[in-house]
Amino acid sequence: MGKFEIEGYAKRKVKCDLAIVHVTFRAAGISAHELSKKVMDECDDFIKLMAKLGIKPQDIQYQSDRTDTRSYNNDNELETKREIIIRIPFDVRILNRIQGALQHGRYNYTMYVDGDISYRHQLLAELSQEALNNSKDIAEKLATSSDMRVKGIESIRKDYWDDEDDHNSRRAGDAGAGDILGLDDDLFGGPRVADEIEAKYIEEDVRLKITWNIA
């Protein structure tokens, strides 16, 4: 009986079907109380605007609040930030309307968007099977060249990140956005050429180190 340790590899490029929108409201000054009130009021007002887009408060998650001291023109100044996250299906038209709502509200804000996929576990399972088949093909060719045969698997080690809790936080599988298909084109900016841009693609891969028994 002999052994081969053969790495199996599989990858796939997939289009994101989830958008994770990070919005941070900012205010600067010398009164922590006033700054906190300002960012909270702006956040509340923005959430009301989101309801007009069919994005419910349940689709929005609190991320963080913080107040930092910064130096500005040789004076110490406070900056307060509140970050929220919106998890919705990936639709550039809706993302443009969210940006339009932020501009409409004249907030002091930053916004960026991450893409993700809702079926990550299914995809990883499929890639794992492809990686297994890849390793097996290599093992069988090596065994055949030595007039031997692959008898089975002794062990498998995964080389991809697979933490359930972190996956859940990234995946946002139940993301919703109300009746976004009925969105009024004139709401927060109207139609744009950029509305036709497709969702971003991300690449997922799986590496398996498999020890095969041969005889």
Accessible surface in RSA format (square Angstrom, percent):
REM  Atomic radii and reference values for relative SASA: ProtOr
REM  Chains: A
REM  Algorithm: Lee & Richards
REM  Probe-radius: 1.40
REM  Slices: 20
REM RES _ NUM      All-atoms   Total-Side   Main-Chain    Non-polar    All polar
REM                ABS   REL    ABS   REL    ABS   REL    ABS   REL    ABS   REL
RES MET A   1   165.39  85.7  89.24  59.1  76.15 181.3  90.30  76.8  75.10  99.5
RES GLY A   2    22.16  27.3   0.00   N/A  22.16  27.3  22.01  60.4   0.14   0.3
RES LYS A   3   125.31  61.1  98.57  60.5  26.74  63.7  56.64  51.0  68.67  73.1
RES PHE A   4    47.60  23.8  44.37  27.5   3.23   8.4  47.60  28.9   0.00   0.0
RES GLU A   5   102.50  58.8  71.15  53.8  31.35  74.6  23.97  46.4  78.53  64.1
RES ILE A   6    19.77  11.3  18.23  13.6   1.54   3.7  19.77  14.2   0.00   0.0
RES GLU A   7    70.90  40.7  55.42  41.9  15.48  36.9  21.29  41.2  49.61  40.5
RES GLY A   8     0.00   0.0   0.00   N/A   0.00   0.0   0.00   0.0   0.00   0.0
RES TYR A   9    73.36  34.3  62.23  35.4  11.14  29.0  49.33  37.1  24.03  29.6
RES ALA A  10     8.26   7.6   2.32   3.6   5.94  13.5   8.26  11.6   0.00   0.0
RES LYS A  11   116.72  56.9  95.05  58.3  21.67  51.6  47.48  42.7  69.24  73.7
RES ARG A  12    78.10  32.8  73.41  37.4   4.69  11.2  39.81  54.4  38.28  23.2
RES LYS A  13   141.68  69.1 117.44  72.1  24.24  57.7  60.24  54.2  81.44  86.7
RES VAL A  14    14.43   9.5  11.15  10.1   3.28   7.9  14.43  12.5   0.00   0.0
RES LYS A  15    82.82  40.4  73.42  45.0   9.40  22.4  39.77  35.8  43.06  45.9
RES CYS A  16     2.91   2.2   0.00   0.0   2.91   6.8   0.00   0.0   2.91   3.1
RES ASP A  17    54.82  38.4  46.08  45.9   8.75  20.7  34.89  82.1  19.94  19.9
RES LEU A  18     8.40   4.7   8.40   6.0   0.00   0.0   8.40   5.9   0.00   0.0
RES ALA A  19     0.00   0.0   0.00   0.0   0.00   0.0   0.00   0.0   0.00   0.0
RES ILE A  20    12.01   6.8  12.01   8.9   0.00   0.0  12.01   8.6   0.00   0.0
RES VAL A  21     0.00   0.0   0.00   0.0   0.00   0.0   0.00   0.0   0.00   0.0
RES HIS A  22    20.50  11.2  19.62  13.6   0.88   2.3  18.50  19.1   2.00   2.3
RES VAL A  23     0.00   0.0   0.00   0.0   0.00   0.0   0.00   0.0   0.00   0.0
RES THR A  24    17.82  12.7  17.78  18.0   0.04   0.1   5.09   6.8  12.73  19.2
RES PHE A  25     0.00   0.0   0.00   0.0   0.00   0.0   0.00   0.0   0.00   0.0
RES ARG A  26    55.96  23.5  55.92  28.5   0.04   0.1  12.42  17.0  43.54  26.4
RES ALA A  27     3.25   3.0   0.48   0.7   2.77   6.3   3.23   4.6   0.02   0.1
RES ALA A  28    46.11  42.4  15.70  24.2  30.40  69.2  15.70  22.1  30.40  80.5
RES GLY A  29    17.99  22.2   0.00   N/A  17.99  22.2  17.99  49.4   0.00   0.0
RES ILE A  30   153.39  87.3 129.32  96.3  24.07  58.0 130.82  94.2  22.57  61.3
RES SER A  31    34.78  29.4  28.10  37.5   6.68  15.4  22.74  48.4  12.04  16.9
RES ALA A  32    50.49  46.4  44.13  68.1   6.36  14.5  44.43  62.6   6.06  16.1
RES HIS A  33   142.30  77.8 131.42  91.3  10.88  27.8  94.80  97.7  47.49  55.3
RES GLU A  34   116.66  67.0 110.78  83.8   5.88  14.0  34.00  65.8  82.66  67.5
RES LEU A  35    11.46   6.4  11.39   8.1   0.07   0.2  11.46   8.0   0.00   0.0
RES SER A  36    42.82  36.2  42.82  57.2   0.00   0.0  19.25  41.0  23.58  33.0
RES LYS A  37   119.61  58.4 114.67  70.4   4.93  11.7  86.66  78.0  32.94  35.1
RES LYS A  38    97.79  47.7  91.68  56.3   6.11  14.5  59.63  53.7  38.16  40.6
RES VAL A  39     1.63   1.1   1.63   1.5   0.00   0.0   1.63   1.4   0.00   0.0
RES MET A  40    84.06  43.5  84.06  55.6   0.00   0.0  65.66  55.8  18.39  24.4
RES ASP A  41    65.77  46.1  60.05  59.8   5.72  13.5  27.06  63.7  38.71  38.6
RES GLU A  42    22.68  13.0  21.04  15.9   1.64   3.9  14.43  27.9   8.25   6.7
RES CYS A  43     2.81   2.1   2.81   3.1   0.00   0.0   0.00   0.0   2.81   3.0
RES ASP A  44    76.42  53.5  73.88  73.5   2.54   6.0  18.44  43.4  57.99  57.8
RES ASP A  45    64.26  45.0  63.04  62.7   1.23   2.9  16.65  39.2  47.61  47.5
RES PHE A  46     0.00   0.0   0.00   0.0   0.00   0.0   0.00   0.0   0.00   0.0
RES ILE A  47    40.99  23.3  40.74  30.3   0.25   0.6  40.74  29.3   0.25   0.7
RES LYS A  48   141.77  69.2 134.32  82.4   7.45  17.7  82.54  74.3  59.24  63.1
RES LEU A  49    16.01   8.9  16.01  11.5   0.00   0.0  16.01  11.2   0.00   0.0
RES MET A  50     0.00   0.0   0.00   0.0   0.00   0.0   0.00   0.0   0.00   0.0
RES ALA A  51    60.65  55.8  41.63  64.2  19.02  43.3  43.78  61.7  16.87  44.7
RES LYS A  52   134.50  65.6 107.54  66.0  26.96  64.2  68.50  61.7  66.00  70.3
RES LEU A  53     2.12   1.2   0.00   0.0   2.12   5.3   1.52   1.1   0.60   1.6
RES GLY A  54    19.87  24.5   0.00   N/A  19.87  24.5  18.62  51.1   1.25   2.8
RES ILE A  55     0.11   0.1   0.00   0.0   0.11   0.3   0.11   0.1   0.00   0.0
RES LYS A  56   116.85  57.0 115.45  70.8   1.40   3.3  59.53  53.6  57.32  61.1
RES PRO A  57    79.91  58.2  72.19  65.8   7.72  28.1  72.68  60.0   7.23  44.9
RES GLN A  58   149.63  83.7 115.93  84.7  33.70  80.2  66.17 140.8  83.46  63.3
RES ASP A  59    21.01  14.7  14.83  14.8   6.18  14.6   5.45  12.8  15.55  15.5
RES ILE A  60    20.00  11.4   4.81   3.6  15.19  36.6   4.81   3.5  15.19  41.2
RES GLN A  61    85.15  47.6  81.71  59.7   3.43   8.2  26.10  55.5  59.05  44.8
RES TYR A  62   133.53  62.3 106.83  60.8  26.70  69.5  86.87  65.3  46.66  57.5
RES GLN A  63    90.95  50.9  69.91  51.1  21.04  50.1   3.20   6.8  87.75  66.5
RES SER A  64    42.73  36.1  39.91  53.3   2.82   6.5  31.30  66.6  11.43  16.0
RES ASP A  65    64.24  45.0  40.15  40.0  24.10  57.0  27.94  65.7  36.31  36.2
RES ARG A  66   135.69  57.0 125.88  64.2   9.81  23.3  43.93  60.0  91.75  55.6
RES THR A  67    63.70  45.3  33.25  33.7  30.45  72.6  19.88  26.7  43.81  66.2
RES ASP A  68    44.79  31.4  40.68  40.5   4.10   9.7  22.97  54.1  21.82  21.8
RES THR A  69    90.90  64.7  60.01  60.8  30.89  73.6  37.29  50.1  53.61  81.0
RES ARG A  70    93.66  39.3  86.81  44.3   6.86  16.3  41.12  56.2  52.54  31.8
RES SER A  71    90.27  76.3  60.40  80.6  29.87  68.8  39.21  83.5  51.06  71.5
RES TYR A  72   129.93  60.7 126.02  71.7   3.91  10.2  83.40  62.7  46.53  57.4
RES ASN A  73   117.23  80.8  88.85  85.9  28.38  68.3  30.19  72.7  87.04  84.1
RES ASN A  74   154.51 106.5 117.22 113.3  37.29  89.8  32.70  78.7 121.81 117.7
RES ASP A  75    96.32  67.5  92.54  92.1   3.78   8.9  26.61  62.6  69.71  69.5
RES ASN A  76   113.93  78.6  91.63  88.6  22.29  53.7  18.86  45.4  95.07  91.9
RES GLU A  77    36.19  20.8  34.73  26.3   1.46   3.5   6.17  11.9  30.03  24.5
RES LEU A  78    40.92  22.8  40.92  29.3   0.00   0.0  40.92  28.7   0.00   0.0
RES GLU A  79    23.84  13.7  23.78  18.0   0.05   0.1   0.55   1.1  23.28  19.0
RES THR A  80     5.58   4.0   5.58   5.7   0.00   0.0   5.58   7.5   0.00   0.0
RES LYS A  81    46.64  22.8  46.25  28.4   0.39   0.9  10.42   9.4  36.22  38.6
RES ARG A  82    40.09  16.8  40.05  20.4   0.04   0.1   0.20   0.3  39.89  24.2
RES GLU A  83    32.36  18.6  32.03  24.2   0.33   0.8   3.36   6.5  29.00  23.7
RES ILE A  84     5.71   3.3   5.71   4.3   0.00   0.0   5.71   4.1   0.00   0.0
RES ILE A  85     6.57   3.7   6.57   4.9   0.00   0.0   6.57   4.7   0.00   0.0
RES ILE A  86     0.00   0.0   0.00   0.0   0.00   0.0   0.00   0.0   0.00   0.0
RES ARG A  87    30.68  12.9  30.37  15.5   0.31   0.7  11.55  15.8  19.13  11.6
RES ILE A  88     0.26   0.1   0.16   0.1   0.10   0.2   0.16   0.1   0.10   0.3
RES PRO A  89    48.95  35.7  48.84  44.5   0.11   0.4  48.84  40.3   0.11   0.7
RES PHE A  90    34.64  17.3  11.82   7.3  22.82  59.4  11.82   7.2  22.82  65.3
RES ASP A  91    44.01  30.8  38.85  38.7   5.16  12.2  13.24  31.2  30.77  30.7
RES VAL A  92    21.80  14.3  17.82  16.1   3.97   9.6  17.82  15.5   3.97  10.8
RES ARG A  93    57.59  24.2  57.59  29.4   0.00   0.0  24.21  33.1  33.38  20.2
RES ILE A  94     0.79   0.4   0.79   0.6   0.00   0.0   0.79   0.6   0.00   0.0
RES LEU A  95    16.58   9.2  15.51  11.1   1.07   2.7  15.77  11.1   0.81   2.2
RES ASN A  96    28.15  19.4  26.08  25.2   2.07   5.0   1.56   3.8  26.58  25.7
RES ARG A  97     0.70   0.3   0.70   0.4   0.00   0.0   0.41   0.6   0.30   0.2
RES ILE A  98     0.00   0.0   0.00   0.0   0.00   0.0   0.00   0.0   0.00   0.0
RES GLN A  99    60.55  33.9  60.55  44.3   0.00   0.0  20.39  43.4  40.16  30.5
RES GLY A 100     6.14   7.6   0.00   N/A   6.14   7.6   2.84   7.8   3.30   7.4
RES ALA A 101     0.00   0.0   0.00   0.0   0.00   0.0   0.00   0.0   0.00   0.0
RES LEU A 102     0.03   0.0   0.00   0.0   0.03   0.1   0.00   0.0   0.03   0.1
RES GLN A 103   101.33  56.7  85.58  62.5  15.75  37.5  35.07  74.7  66.25  50.2
RES HIS A 104   116.85  63.9  92.49  64.3  24.36  62.3  58.64  60.4  58.22  67.7
RES GLY A 105    23.63  29.1   0.00   N/A  23.63  29.1   7.57  20.8  16.06  36.0
RES ARG A 106   216.96  91.1 184.69  94.1  32.27  76.8  67.24  91.9 149.72  90.7
RES TYR A 107    20.68   9.7   5.91   3.4  14.77  38.4   6.37   4.8  14.31  17.6
RES ASN A 108    81.98  56.5  74.12  71.6   7.86  18.9  25.24  60.7  56.74  54.8
RES TYR A 109    52.29  24.4  33.72  19.2  18.56  48.3  22.31  16.8  29.98  37.0
RES THR A 110    62.39  44.4  57.21  58.0   5.18  12.3  55.17  74.1   7.22  10.9
RES MET A 111    39.54  20.5   9.30   6.2  30.24  72.0   9.67   8.2  29.87  39.6
RES TYR A 112   122.74  57.3 117.30  66.7   5.44  14.1  95.07  71.4  27.67  34.1
RES VAL A 113    45.47  29.9  23.03  20.8  22.44  54.1  23.03  20.0  22.44  60.9
RES ASP A 114    61.92  43.4  61.71  61.4   0.21   0.5  14.48  34.1  47.44  47.3
RES GLY A 115    14.39  17.8   0.00   N/A  14.39  17.8   0.00   0.0  14.39  32.2
RES ASP A 116     4.93   3.5   4.93   4.9   0.00   0.0   2.63   6.2   2.30   2.3
RES ILE A 117     0.00   0.0   0.00   0.0   0.00   0.0   0.00   0.0   0.00   0.0
RES SER A 118    38.13  32.2  25.50  34.0  12.62  29.1  10.87  23.1  27.26  38.2
RES TYR A 119    82.13  38.3  74.12  42.2   8.01  20.8  65.89  49.5  16.24  20.0
RES ARG A 120     3.45   1.4   3.45   1.8   0.00   0.0   0.08   0.1   3.38   2.0
RES HIS A 121    64.94  35.5  58.85  40.9   6.09  15.6  45.99  47.4  18.95  22.1
RES GLN A 122   109.82  61.4  99.60  72.8  10.22  24.3  37.75  80.4  72.07  54.7
RES LEU A 123     1.36   0.8   0.89   0.6   0.47   1.2   1.36   1.0   0.00   0.0
RES LEU A 124     9.91   5.5   9.91   7.1   0.00   0.0   9.91   7.0   0.00   0.0
RES ALA A 125    63.66  58.5  48.71  75.2  14.95  34.0  57.15  80.5   6.51  17.3
RES GLU A 126    67.58  38.8  61.52  46.5   6.06  14.4  36.49  70.6  31.09  25.4
RES LEU A 127     0.00   0.0   0.00   0.0   0.00   0.0   0.00   0.0   0.00   0.0
RES SER A 128    23.42  19.8  22.46  30.0   0.96   2.2  21.32  45.4   2.10   2.9
RES GLN A 129    93.70  52.4  90.88  66.4   2.82   6.7  42.04  89.5  51.67  39.2
RES GLU A 130    71.66  41.1  66.29  50.2   5.36  12.8  34.32  66.4  37.34  30.5
RES ALA A 131     0.00   0.0   0.00   0.0   0.00   0.0   0.00   0.0   0.00   0.0
RES LEU A 132    40.42  22.5  40.42  28.9   0.00   0.0  40.42  28.4   0.00   0.0
RES ASN A 133    68.81  47.4  67.92  65.6   0.89   2.1  21.35  51.4  47.45  45.9
RES ASN A 134    55.22  38.1  51.26  49.5   3.96   9.5  10.51  25.3  44.70  43.2
RES SER A 135     0.00   0.0   0.00   0.0   0.00   0.0   0.00   0.0   0.00   0.0
RES LYS A 136    87.70  42.8  87.70  53.8   0.00   0.0  30.54  27.5  57.16  60.9
RES ASP A 137    75.09  52.6  72.91  72.6   2.18   5.2  14.95  35.2  60.14  60.0
RES ILE A 138    67.77  38.6  67.20  50.1   0.56   1.4  67.68  48.7   0.09   0.2
RES ALA A 139     0.00   0.0   0.00   0.0   0.00   0.0   0.00   0.0   0.00   0.0
RES GLU A 140    70.02  40.2  68.40  51.7   1.62   3.9  23.11  44.7  46.91  38.3
RES LYS A 141   153.92  75.1 142.70  87.6  11.22  26.7  92.27  83.0  61.66  65.7
RES LEU A 142    76.08  42.4  74.75  53.5   1.33   3.3  75.39  52.9   0.68   1.8
RES ALA A 143     0.82   0.8   0.82   1.3   0.00   0.0   0.82   1.2   0.00   0.0
RES THR A 144    96.94  68.9  88.57  89.8   8.37  20.0  67.32  90.4  29.62  44.8
RES SER A 145    91.00  76.9  48.59  64.8  42.41  97.7  50.84 108.3  40.15  56.3
RES SER A 146    62.26  52.6  39.55  52.8  22.71  52.3  24.06  51.2  38.19  53.5
RES ASP A 147   141.43  99.1 106.45 106.0  34.97  82.7  37.96  89.3 103.47 103.2
RES MET A 148    60.81  31.5  52.46  34.7   8.35  19.9  37.31  31.7  23.50  31.1
RES ARG A 149   170.21  71.5 167.29  85.3   2.92   7.0  56.67  77.4 113.54  68.8
RES VAL A 150    31.86  21.0   6.85   6.2  25.01  60.3   6.85   6.0  25.01  67.8
RES LYS A 151   120.10  58.6  84.18  51.6  35.93  85.5  48.33  43.5  71.77  76.4
RES GLY A 152    27.06  33.4   0.00   N/A  27.06  33.4  26.97  74.0   0.08   0.2
RES ILE A 153    72.74  41.4  41.49  30.9  31.25  75.3  41.49  29.9  31.25  84.8
RES GLU A 154    88.28  50.7  58.32  44.1  29.96  71.3  29.25  56.6  59.03  48.2
RES SER A 155    50.05  42.3  42.37  56.5   7.68  17.7  38.30  81.6  11.75  16.5
RES ILE A 156    80.16  45.6  50.50  37.6  29.65  71.5  50.50  36.4  29.65  80.5
RES ARG A 157   123.75  52.0 119.59  61.0   4.16   9.9  62.46  85.4  61.29  37.1
RES LYS A 158   124.01  60.5  96.29  59.1  27.72  66.0  56.69  51.0  67.31  71.7
RES ASP A 159    69.63  48.8  33.60  33.4  36.03  85.2  19.05  44.8  50.58  50.4
RES TYR A 160    37.29  17.4  20.23  11.5  17.06  44.4  17.11  12.9  20.18  24.9
RES TRP A 161   121.08  48.6 100.31  48.6  20.76  48.8  94.19  50.2  26.88  43.6
RES ASP A 162    66.78  46.8  38.51  38.3  28.28  66.9  11.03  25.9  55.76  55.6
RES ASP A 163    64.13  44.9  58.35  58.1   5.78  13.7  17.07  40.2  47.06  46.9
RES GLU A 164    96.13  55.2  91.40  69.1   4.74  11.3  53.30 103.1  42.83  35.0
RES ASP A 165   110.56  77.4 102.81 102.3   7.75  18.3  29.29  68.9  81.27  81.1
RES ASP A 166    64.10  44.9  64.01  63.7   0.09   0.2   6.05  14.2  58.05  57.9
RES HIS A 167     2.33   1.3   2.33   1.6   0.00   0.0   2.33   2.4   0.00   0.0
RES ASN A 168    67.50  46.5  54.76  52.9  12.74  30.7  24.76  59.6  42.74  41.3
RES SER A 169    62.73  53.0  49.24  65.7  13.48  31.1  49.71 105.9  13.01  18.2
RES ARG A 170   101.95  42.8  95.81  48.8   6.15  14.6  39.76  54.3  62.19  37.7
RES ARG A 171    45.12  18.9  45.12  23.0   0.00   0.0   3.30   4.5  41.82  25.3
RES ALA A 172    14.53  13.4   0.95   1.5  13.58  30.9  14.34  20.2   0.20   0.5
RES GLY A 173    42.67  52.6   0.00   N/A  42.67  52.6  14.21  39.0  28.46  63.7
RES ASP A 174   149.79 104.9 117.31 116.8  32.48  76.8  44.74 105.3 105.05 104.8
RES ALA A 175    25.97  23.9   0.08   0.1  25.88  58.9   6.53   9.2  19.44  51.5
RES GLY A 176    25.02  30.9   0.00   N/A  25.02  30.9  25.00  68.6   0.02   0.0
RES ALA A 177     6.09   5.6   0.12   0.2   5.97  13.6   0.12   0.2   5.97  15.8
RES GLY A 178    44.40  54.8   0.00   N/A  44.40  54.8  18.38  50.5  26.02  58.3
RES ASP A 179   111.12  77.8  93.33  92.9  17.79  42.1  43.93 103.4  67.19  67.0
RES ILE A 180    18.73  10.7  17.40  13.0   1.33   3.2  17.45  12.6   1.28   3.5
RES LEU A 181   156.32  87.1 132.79  95.0  23.53  59.2 133.54  93.8  22.78  61.3
RES GLY A 182    56.96  70.2   0.00   N/A  56.96  70.2  28.82  79.1  28.15  63.0
RES LEU A 183    18.02  10.0   2.31   1.7  15.71  39.5   7.83   5.5  10.19  27.4
RES ASP A 184    85.48  59.9  74.86  74.5  10.62  25.1  32.84  77.3  52.63  52.5
RES ASP A 185    61.45  43.0  57.93  57.7   3.52   8.3  15.02  35.3  46.44  46.3
RES ASP A 186   116.84  81.8  95.62  95.2  21.22  50.2  28.28  66.5  88.57  88.3
RES LEU A 187    42.26  23.5  39.23  28.1   3.02   7.6  42.26  29.7   0.00   0.0
RES PHE A 188    20.09  10.1   7.37   4.6  12.73  33.1  14.84   9.0   5.25  15.0
RES GLY A 189    51.90  64.0   0.00   N/A  51.90  64.0  23.31  64.0  28.59  64.0
RES GLY A 190     7.55   9.3   0.00   N/A   7.55   9.3   7.17  19.7   0.39   0.9
RES PRO A 191    93.79  68.4  73.32  66.8  20.46  74.4  73.32  60.5  20.46 127.2
RES ARG A 192   106.96  44.9  92.86  47.3  14.10  33.6  30.46  41.6  76.50  46.4
RES VAL A 193   143.39  94.4 129.86 117.6  13.54  32.6 135.89 118.1   7.50  20.4
RES ALA A 194    37.83  34.8  32.81  50.6   5.02  11.4  35.84  50.5   1.99   5.3
RES ASP A 195    19.17  13.4   7.00   7.0  12.17  28.8   4.80  11.3  14.37  14.3
RES GLU A 196   145.87  83.7 122.98  93.0  22.89  54.5  54.38 105.2  91.49  74.7
RES ILE A 197   109.90  62.5  95.40  71.1  14.49  34.9 102.27  73.6   7.63  20.7
RES GLU A 198   113.74  65.3  95.83  72.5  17.91  42.6  44.07  85.2  69.68  56.9
RES ALA A 199    14.10  13.0   5.79   8.9   8.31  18.9   5.81   8.2   8.29  22.0
RES LYS A 200    95.96  46.8  84.53  51.9  11.43  27.2  54.79  49.3  41.17  43.9
RES TYR A 201   106.60  49.8  85.50  48.6  21.11  54.9  58.30  43.8  48.31  59.6
RES ILE A 202    33.92  19.3  28.64  21.3   5.28  12.7  33.92  24.4   0.00   0.0
RES GLU A 203   101.08  58.0  72.66  55.0  28.42  67.7  20.91  40.4  80.17  65.5
RES GLU A 204    24.81  14.2  24.05  18.2   0.76   1.8   1.08   2.1  23.72  19.4
RES ASP A 205    54.06  37.9  48.85  48.6   5.21  12.3   4.04   9.5  50.03  49.9
RES VAL A 206     0.31   0.2   0.00   0.0   0.31   0.7   0.31   0.3   0.00   0.0
RES ARG A 207    92.62  38.9  92.01  46.9   0.61   1.5  19.99  27.3  72.63  44.0
RES LEU A 208     7.20   4.0   7.20   5.2   0.00   0.0   7.20   5.1   0.00   0.0
RES LYS A 209    66.32  32.4  65.13  40.0   1.19   2.8  14.18  12.8  52.14  55.5
RES ILE A 210     0.00   0.0   0.00   0.0   0.00   0.0   0.00   0.0   0.00   0.0
RES THR A 211    18.94  13.5  18.94  19.2   0.00   0.0   8.96  12.0   9.99  15.1
RES TRP A 212     7.97   3.2   7.97   3.9   0.00   0.0   7.97   4.3   0.00   0.0
RES ASN A 213    31.07  21.4  31.07  30.0   0.00   0.0   1.87   4.5  29.20  28.2
RES ILE A 214     6.89   3.9   6.89   5.1   0.00   0.0   6.89   5.0   0.00   0.0
RES ALA A 215    46.97  43.2  24.30  37.5  22.67  51.6  41.72  58.8   5.25  13.9
END  Absolute sums over single chains surface
CHAIN  1 A    12410.8      10106.9       2303.9       6069.9       6340.8
END  Absolute sums over all chains
TOTAL         12410.8      10106.9       2303.9       6069.9       6340.8
